[in-house]
Amino acid sequence: MAEEHILAVARVERECFASPWTADGLRAELVSDTAVFLVALL
């Protein structure tokens, strides 16, 4: 995942989960050495 994906991923999170990741939470994890995010582009 890249910074450019964060808002779209946060939108999907809100639509799909009762306790979604926020854009800020995703952004914080983006720089983590232990986190791995995969994004599928359609």
PDBQT receptor file of N, H, CA, C and O in Angstrom, charges set to zero:
ATOM      1  N   MET A   1       0.855  -1.163   0.000  1.00  0.00    +0.000 N 
ATOM      2  CA  MET A   1       0.000   0.000   0.000  1.00  0.00    +0.000 C 
ATOM      3  C   MET A   1       0.900   1.225   0.000  1.00  0.00    +0.000 C 
ATOM      4  O   MET A   1       1.967   1.233   0.613  1.00  0.00    +0.000 OA
ATOM      5  N   ALA A   2       0.458   2.238  -0.685  1.00  0.00    +0.000 N 
ATOM      6  H   ALA A   2      -0.409   2.232  -1.183  1.00  0.00    +0.000 HD
ATOM      7  CA  ALA A   2       1.166   3.510  -0.731  1.00  0.00    +0.000 C 
ATOM      8  C   ALA A   2       0.243   4.611  -0.203  1.00  0.00    +0.000 C 
ATOM      9  O   ALA A   2      -0.967   4.418  -0.081  1.00  0.00    +0.000 OA
ATOM     10  N   GLU A   3       0.826   5.749   0.102  1.00  0.00    +0.000 N 
ATOM     11  H   GLU A   3       1.809   5.905   0.002  1.00  0.00    +0.000 HD
ATOM     12  CA  GLU A   3       0.059   6.890   0.612  1.00  0.00    +0.000 C 
ATOM     13  C   GLU A   3      -1.147   7.186  -0.285  1.00  0.00    +0.000 C 
ATOM     14  O   GLU A   3      -2.212   7.552   0.212  1.00  0.00    +0.000 OA
ATOM     15  N   GLU A   4      -0.989   7.034  -1.570  1.00  0.00    +0.000 N 
ATOM     16  H   GLU A   4      -0.124   6.737  -1.973  1.00  0.00    +0.000 HD
ATOM     17  CA  GLU A   4      -2.073   7.342  -2.512  1.00  0.00    +0.000 C 
ATOM     18  C   GLU A   4      -3.288   6.429  -2.361  1.00  0.00    +0.000 C 
ATOM     19  O   GLU A   4      -4.364   6.753  -2.863  1.00  0.00    +0.000 OA
ATOM     20  N   HIS A   5      -3.135   5.303  -1.683  1.00  0.00    +0.000 N 
ATOM     21  H   HIS A   5      -2.261   5.040  -1.275  1.00  0.00    +0.000 HD
ATOM     22  CA  HIS A   5      -4.230   4.347  -1.507  1.00  0.00    +0.000 C 
ATOM     23  C   HIS A   5      -5.007   4.550  -0.206  1.00  0.00    +0.000 C 
ATOM     24  O   HIS A   5      -6.096   3.997  -0.046  1.00  0.00    +0.000 OA
ATOM     25  N   ILE A   6      -4.473   5.318   0.703  1.00  0.00    +0.000 N 
ATOM     26  H   ILE A   6      -3.590   5.767   0.574  1.00  0.00    +0.000 HD
ATOM     27  CA  ILE A   6      -5.018   5.379   2.067  1.00  0.00    +0.000 C 
ATOM     28  C   ILE A   6      -6.480   5.811   2.122  1.00  0.00    +0.000 C 
ATOM     29  O   ILE A   6      -7.275   5.163   2.803  1.00  0.00    +0.000 OA
ATOM     30  N   LEU A   7      -6.853   6.858   1.445  1.00  0.00    +0.000 N 
ATOM     31  H   LEU A   7      -6.208   7.385   0.892  1.00  0.00    +0.000 HD
ATOM     32  CA  LEU A   7      -8.246   7.324   1.536  1.00  0.00    +0.000 C 
ATOM     33  C   LEU A   7      -9.223   6.300   0.974  1.00  0.00    +0.000 C 
ATOM     34  O   LEU A   7     -10.298   6.100   1.539  1.00  0.00    +0.000 OA
ATOM     35  N   ALA A   8      -8.869   5.654  -0.120  1.00  0.00    +0.000 N 
ATOM     36  H   ALA A   8      -7.996   5.816  -0.579  1.00  0.00    +0.000 HD
ATOM     37  CA  ALA A   8      -9.747   4.632  -0.699  1.00  0.00    +0.000 C 
ATOM     38  C   ALA A   8      -9.840   3.420   0.214  1.00  0.00    +0.000 C 
ATOM     39  O   ALA A   8     -10.922   2.857   0.384  1.00  0.00    +0.000 OA
ATOM     40  N   VAL A   9      -8.730   3.013   0.799  1.00  0.00    +0.000 N 
ATOM     41  H   VAL A   9      -7.852   3.470   0.661  1.00  0.00    +0.000 HD
ATOM     42  CA  VAL A   9      -8.741   1.867   1.711  1.00  0.00    +0.000 C 
ATOM     43  C   VAL A   9      -9.567   2.204   2.953  1.00  0.00    +0.000 C 
ATOM     44  O   VAL A   9     -10.331   1.365   3.430  1.00  0.00    +0.000 OA
ATOM     45  N   ALA A  10      -9.424   3.409   3.476  1.00  0.00    +0.000 N 
ATOM     46  H   ALA A  10      -8.803   4.090   3.089  1.00  0.00    +0.000 HD
ATOM     47  CA  ALA A  10     -10.212   3.821   4.643  1.00  0.00    +0.000 C 
ATOM     48  C   ALA A  10     -11.704   3.822   4.311  1.00  0.00    +0.000 C 
ATOM     49  O   ALA A  10     -12.524   3.469   5.158  1.00  0.00    +0.000 OA
ATOM     50  N   ARG A  11     -12.061   4.211   3.095  1.00  0.00    +0.000 N 
ATOM     51  H   ARG A  11     -11.395   4.498   2.406  1.00  0.00    +0.000 HD
ATOM     52  CA  ARG A  11     -13.469   4.195   2.675  1.00  0.00    +0.000 C 
ATOM     53  C   ARG A  11     -14.004   2.764   2.642  1.00  0.00    +0.000 C 
ATOM     54  O   ARG A  11     -15.114   2.508   3.109  1.00  0.00    +0.000 OA
ATOM     55  N   VAL A  12     -13.231   1.838   2.097  1.00  0.00    +0.000 N 
ATOM     56  H   VAL A  12     -12.329   2.046   1.718  1.00  0.00    +0.000 HD
ATOM     57  CA  VAL A  12     -13.638   0.426   2.080  1.00  0.00    +0.000 C 
ATOM     58  C   VAL A  12     -13.767  -0.089   3.508  1.00  0.00    +0.000 C 
ATOM     59  O   VAL A  12     -14.713  -0.811   3.823  1.00  0.00    +0.000 OA
ATOM     60  N   GLU A  13     -12.829   0.275   4.371  1.00  0.00    +0.000 N 
ATOM     61  H   GLU A  13     -12.061   0.861   4.115  1.00  0.00    +0.000 HD
ATOM     62  CA  GLU A  13     -12.894  -0.131   5.777  1.00  0.00    +0.000 C 
ATOM     63  C   GLU A  13     -14.216   0.317   6.409  1.00  0.00    +0.000 C 
ATOM     64  O   GLU A  13     -14.878  -0.472   7.083  1.00  0.00    +0.000 OA
ATOM     65  N   ARG A  14     -14.599   1.575   6.196  1.00  0.00    +0.000 N 
ATOM     66  H   ARG A  14     -14.061   2.216   5.649  1.00  0.00    +0.000 HD
ATOM     67  CA  ARG A  14     -15.843   2.100   6.784  1.00  0.00    +0.000 C 
ATOM     68  C   ARG A  14     -17.064   1.361   6.262  1.00  0.00    +0.000 C 
ATOM     69  O   ARG A  14     -18.017   1.131   7.007  1.00  0.00    +0.000 OA
ATOM     70  N   GLU A  15     -17.045   0.991   4.995  1.00  0.00    +0.000 N 
ATOM     71  H   GLU A  15     -16.271   1.178   4.390  1.00  0.00    +0.000 HD
ATOM     72  CA  GLU A  15     -18.188   0.313   4.389  1.00  0.00    +0.000 C 
ATOM     73  C   GLU A  15     -18.299  -1.153   4.797  1.00  0.00    +0.000 C 
ATOM     74  O   GLU A  15     -19.388  -1.725   4.762  1.00  0.00    +0.000 OA
ATOM     75  N   CYS A  16     -17.187  -1.759   5.182  1.00  0.00    +0.000 N 
ATOM     76  H   CYS A  16     -16.302  -1.294   5.211  1.00  0.00    +0.000 HD
ATOM     77  CA  CYS A  16     -17.170  -3.209   5.407  1.00  0.00    +0.000 C 
ATOM     78  C   CYS A  16     -17.070  -3.654   6.860  1.00  0.00    +0.000 C 
ATOM     79  O   CYS A  16     -17.417  -4.793   7.174  1.00  0.00    +0.000 OA
ATOM     80  N   PHE A  17     -16.606  -2.790   7.749  1.00  0.00    +0.000 N 
ATOM     81  H   PHE A  17     -16.324  -1.865   7.494  1.00  0.00    +0.000 HD
ATOM     82  CA  PHE A  17     -16.318  -3.236   9.107  1.00  0.00    +0.000 C 
ATOM     83  C   PHE A  17     -16.965  -2.345  10.159  1.00  0.00    +0.000 C 
ATOM     84  O   PHE A  17     -17.061  -1.129   9.987  1.00  0.00    +0.000 OA
ATOM     85  N   ALA A  18     -17.406  -2.963  11.248  1.00  0.00    +0.000 N 
ATOM     86  H   ALA A  18     -17.327  -3.950  11.388  1.00  0.00    +0.000 HD
ATOM     87  CA  ALA A  18     -18.003  -2.215  12.354  1.00  0.00    +0.000 C 
ATOM     88  C   ALA A  18     -16.961  -1.367  13.080  1.00  0.00    +0.000 C 
ATOM     89  O   ALA A  18     -17.282  -0.292  13.586  1.00  0.00    +0.000 OA
ATOM     90  N   SER A  19     -15.722  -1.841  13.134  1.00  0.00    +0.000 N 
ATOM     91  H   SER A  19     -15.462  -2.714  12.723  1.00  0.00    +0.000 HD
ATOM     92  CA  SER A  19     -14.616  -1.103  13.761  1.00  0.00    +0.000 C 
ATOM     93  C   SER A  19     -13.501  -0.929  12.728  1.00  0.00    +0.000 C 
ATOM     94  O   SER A  19     -12.486  -1.624  12.780  1.00  0.00    +0.000 OA
ATOM     95  N   PRO A  20     -13.692  -0.007  11.797  1.00  0.00    +0.000 N 
ATOM     96  CA  PRO A  20     -12.742   0.120  10.687  1.00  0.00    +0.000 C 
ATOM     97  C   PRO A  20     -11.452   0.827  11.080  1.00  0.00    +0.000 C 
ATOM     98  O   PRO A  20     -11.408   1.602  12.036  1.00  0.00    +0.000 OA
ATOM     99  N   TRP A  21     -10.403   0.538  10.316  1.00  0.00    +0.000 N 
ATOM    100  H   TRP A  21     -10.438  -0.091   9.540  1.00  0.00    +0.000 HD
ATOM    101  CA  TRP A  21      -9.174   1.321  10.422  1.00  0.00    +0.000 C 
ATOM    102  C   TRP A  21      -9.496   2.724   9.921  1.00  0.00    +0.000 C 
ATOM    103  O   TRP A  21     -10.245   2.884   8.957  1.00  0.00    +0.000 OA
ATOM    104  N   THR A  22      -8.937   3.735  10.567  1.00  0.00    +0.000 N 
ATOM    105  H   THR A  22      -8.328   3.605  11.351  1.00  0.00    +0.000 HD
ATOM    106  CA  THR A  22      -9.083   5.108  10.097  1.00  0.00    +0.000 C 
ATOM    107  C   THR A  22      -7.937   5.424   9.137  1.00  0.00    +0.000 C 
ATOM    108  O   THR A  22      -6.941   4.703   9.083  1.00  0.00    +0.000 OA
ATOM    109  N   ALA A  23      -8.092   6.501   8.388  1.00  0.00    +0.000 N 
ATOM    110  H   ALA A  23      -8.902   7.087   8.432  1.00  0.00    +0.000 HD
ATOM    111  CA  ALA A  23      -7.013   6.927   7.492  1.00  0.00    +0.000 C 
ATOM    112  C   ALA A  23      -5.746   7.209   8.295  1.00  0.00    +0.000 C 
ATOM    113  O   ALA A  23      -4.648   6.859   7.864  1.00  0.00    +0.000 OA
ATOM    114  N   ASP A  24      -5.895   7.840   9.460  1.00  0.00    +0.000 N 
ATOM    115  H   ASP A  24      -6.787   8.124   9.810  1.00  0.00    +0.000 HD
ATOM    116  CA  ASP A  24      -4.718   8.122  10.293  1.00  0.00    +0.000 C 
ATOM    117  C   ASP A  24      -4.074   6.841  10.803  1.00  0.00    +0.000 C 
ATOM    118  O   ASP A  24      -2.849   6.738  10.855  1.00  0.00    +0.000 OA
ATOM    119  N   GLY A  25      -4.893   5.864  11.178  1.00  0.00    +0.000 N 
ATOM    120  H   GLY A  25      -5.889   5.948  11.136  1.00  0.00    +0.000 HD
ATOM    121  CA  GLY A  25      -4.360   4.582  11.638  1.00  0.00    +0.000 C 
ATOM    122  C   GLY A  25      -3.625   3.851  10.536  1.00  0.00    +0.000 C 
ATOM    123  O   GLY A  25      -2.557   3.283  10.767  1.00  0.00    +0.000 OA
ATOM    124  N   LEU A  26      -4.187   3.861   9.343  1.00  0.00    +0.000 N 
ATOM    125  H   LEU A  26      -5.054   4.322   9.155  1.00  0.00    +0.000 HD
ATOM    126  CA  LEU A  26      -3.526   3.235   8.195  1.00  0.00    +0.000 C 
ATOM    127  C   LEU A  26      -2.213   3.939   7.889  1.00  0.00    +0.000 C 
ATOM    128  O   LEU A  26      -1.201   3.293   7.613  1.00  0.00    +0.000 OA
ATOM    129  N   ARG A  27      -2.236   5.261   7.939  1.00  0.00    +0.000 N 
ATOM    130  H   ARG A  27      -3.057   5.785   8.164  1.00  0.00    +0.000 HD
ATOM    131  CA  ARG A  27      -1.036   6.048   7.651  1.00  0.00    +0.000 C 
ATOM    132  C   ARG A  27       0.067   5.740   8.664  1.00  0.00    +0.000 C 
ATOM    133  O   ARG A  27       1.237   5.637   8.295  1.00  0.00    +0.000 OA
ATOM    134  N   ALA A  28      -0.297   5.593   9.928  1.00  0.00    +0.000 N 
ATOM    135  H   ALA A  28      -1.248   5.676  10.228  1.00  0.00    +0.000 HD
ATOM    136  CA  ALA A  28       0.691   5.277  10.960  1.00  0.00    +0.000 C 
ATOM    137  C   ALA A  28       1.312   3.906  10.727  1.00  0.00    +0.000 C 
ATOM    138  O   ALA A  28       2.515   3.727  10.919  1.00  0.00    +0.000 OA
ATOM    139  N   GLU A  29       0.508   2.950  10.318  1.00  0.00    +0.000 N 
ATOM    140  H   GLU A  29      -0.469   3.095  10.161  1.00  0.00    +0.000 HD
ATOM    141  CA  GLU A  29       1.024   1.601  10.063  1.00  0.00    +0.000 C 
ATOM    142  C   GLU A  29       1.849   1.527   8.783  1.00  0.00    +0.000 C 
ATOM    143  O   GLU A  29       2.693   0.642   8.636  1.00  0.00    +0.000 OA
ATOM    144  N   LEU A  30       1.612   2.437   7.874  1.00  0.00    +0.000 N 
ATOM    145  H   LEU A  30       0.927   3.156   7.993  1.00  0.00    +0.000 HD
ATOM    146  CA  LEU A  30       2.321   2.441   6.597  1.00  0.00    +0.000 C 
ATOM    147  C   LEU A  30       3.833   2.549   6.793  1.00  0.00    +0.000 C 
ATOM    148  O   LEU A  30       4.601   2.024   5.987  1.00  0.00    +0.000 OA
ATOM    149  N   VAL A  31       4.259   3.218   7.844  1.00  0.00    +0.000 N 
ATOM    150  H   VAL A  31       3.635   3.645   8.499  1.00  0.00    +0.000 HD
ATOM    151  CA  VAL A  31       5.695   3.395   8.096  1.00  0.00    +0.000 C 
ATOM    152  C   VAL A  31       6.255   2.350   9.061  1.00  0.00    +0.000 C 
ATOM    153  O   VAL A  31       7.446   2.371   9.372  1.00  0.00    +0.000 OA
ATOM    154  N   SER A  32       5.412   1.446   9.533  1.00  0.00    +0.000 N 
ATOM    155  H   SER A  32       4.444   1.430   9.281  1.00  0.00    +0.000 HD
ATOM    156  CA  SER A  32       5.849   0.403  10.463  1.00  0.00    +0.000 C 
ATOM    157  C   SER A  32       6.709  -0.635   9.749  1.00  0.00    +0.000 C 
ATOM    158  O   SER A  32       6.419  -1.036   8.622  1.00  0.00    +0.000 OA
ATOM    159  N   ASP A  33       7.767  -1.059  10.426  1.00  0.00    +0.000 N 
ATOM    160  H   ASP A  33       8.002  -0.734  11.342  1.00  0.00    +0.000 HD
ATOM    161  CA  ASP A  33       8.640  -2.104   9.878  1.00  0.00    +0.000 C 
ATOM    162  C   ASP A  33       8.007  -3.487   9.950  1.00  0.00    +0.000 C 
ATOM    163  O   ASP A  33       8.468  -4.413   9.281  1.00  0.00    +0.000 OA
ATOM    164  N   THR A  34       6.959  -3.639  10.751  1.00  0.00    +0.000 N 
ATOM    165  H   THR A  34       6.585  -2.887  11.295  1.00  0.00    +0.000 HD
ATOM    166  CA  THR A  34       6.365  -4.963  10.945  1.00  0.00    +0.000 C 
ATOM    167  C   THR A  34       5.011  -5.137  10.257  1.00  0.00    +0.000 C 
ATOM    168  O   THR A  34       4.443  -6.228  10.292  1.00  0.00    +0.000 OA
ATOM    169  N   ALA A  35       4.494  -4.095   9.642  1.00  0.00    +0.000 N 
ATOM    170  H   ALA A  35       4.955  -3.209   9.613  1.00  0.00    +0.000 HD
ATOM    171  CA  ALA A  35       3.184  -4.171   8.986  1.00  0.00    +0.000 C 
ATOM    172  C   ALA A  35       3.346  -4.417   7.490  1.00  0.00    +0.000 C 
ATOM    173  O   ALA A  35       4.259  -3.899   6.847  1.00  0.00    +0.000 OA
ATOM    174  N   VAL A  36       2.432  -5.221   6.962  1.00  0.00    +0.000 N 
ATOM    175  H   VAL A  36       1.691  -5.642   7.485  1.00  0.00    +0.000 HD
ATOM    176  CA  VAL A  36       2.403  -5.480   5.522  1.00  0.00    +0.000 C 
ATOM    177  C   VAL A  36       0.966  -5.287   5.050  1.00  0.00    +0.000 C 
ATOM    178  O   VAL A  36       0.052  -5.925   5.574  1.00  0.00    +0.000 OA
ATOM    179  N   PHE A  37       0.761  -4.430   4.087  1.00  0.00    +0.000 N 
ATOM    180  H   PHE A  37       1.503  -3.912   3.661  1.00  0.00    +0.000 HD
ATOM    181  CA  PHE A  37      -0.557  -4.197   3.511  1.00  0.00    +0.000 C 
ATOM    182  C   PHE A  37      -0.503  -4.510   2.027  1.00  0.00    +0.000 C 
ATOM    183  O   PHE A  37       0.438  -4.117   1.337  1.00  0.00    +0.000 OA
ATOM    184  N   LEU A  38      -1.494  -5.206   1.545  1.00  0.00    +0.000 N 
ATOM    185  H   LEU A  38      -2.258  -5.526   2.105  1.00  0.00    +0.000 HD
ATOM    186  CA  LEU A  38      -1.612  -5.493   0.119  1.00  0.00    +0.000 C 
ATOM    187  C   LEU A  38      -2.878  -4.824  -0.394  1.00  0.00    +0.000 C 
ATOM    188  O   LEU A  38      -3.921  -4.883   0.258  1.00  0.00    +0.000 OA
ATOM    189  N   VAL A  39      -2.795  -4.199  -1.540  1.00  0.00    +0.000 N 
ATOM    190  H   VAL A  39      -1.948  -4.152  -2.069  1.00  0.00    +0.000 HD
ATOM    191  CA  VAL A  39      -3.929  -3.515  -2.140  1.00  0.00    +0.000 C 
ATOM    192  C   VAL A  39      -4.191  -4.130  -3.504  1.00  0.00    +0.000 C 
ATOM    193  O   VAL A  39      -3.280  -4.262  -4.321  1.00  0.00    +0.000 OA
ATOM    194  N   ALA A  40      -5.438  -4.504  -3.746  1.00  0.00    +0.000 N 
ATOM    195  H   ALA A  40      -6.179  -4.396  -3.082  1.00  0.00    +0.000 HD
ATOM    196  CA  ALA A  40      -5.831  -5.018  -5.060  1.00  0.00    +0.000 C 
ATOM    197  C   ALA A  40      -6.465  -3.873  -5.842  1.00  0.00    +0.000 C 
ATOM    198  O   ALA A  40      -7.404  -3.235  -5.365  1.00  0.00    +0.000 OA
ATOM    199  N   LEU A  41      -5.960  -3.618  -7.018  1.00  0.00    +0.000 N 
ATOM    200  H   LEU A  41      -5.197  -4.136  -7.405  1.00  0.00    +0.000 HD
ATOM    201  CA  LEU A  41      -6.496  -2.550  -7.860  1.00  0.00    +0.000 C 
ATOM    202  C   LEU A  41      -7.343  -3.156  -8.959  1.00  0.00    +0.000 C 
ATOM    203  O   LEU A  41      -6.930  -4.104  -9.627  1.00  0.00    +0.000 OA
ATOM    204  N   LEU A  42      -8.534  -2.600  -9.142  1.00  0.00    +0.000 N 
ATOM    205  H   LEU A  42      -8.869  -1.830  -8.599  1.00  0.00    +0.000 HD
ATOM    206  CA  LEU A  42      -9.432  -3.075 -10.195  1.00  0.00    +0.000 C 
ATOM    207  C   LEU A  42      -9.512  -2.064 -11.308  1.00  0.00    +0.000 C 
ATOM    208  O   LEU A  42     -10.220  -2.282 -12.291  1.00  0.00    +0.000 OA
TER     209      LEU A  42
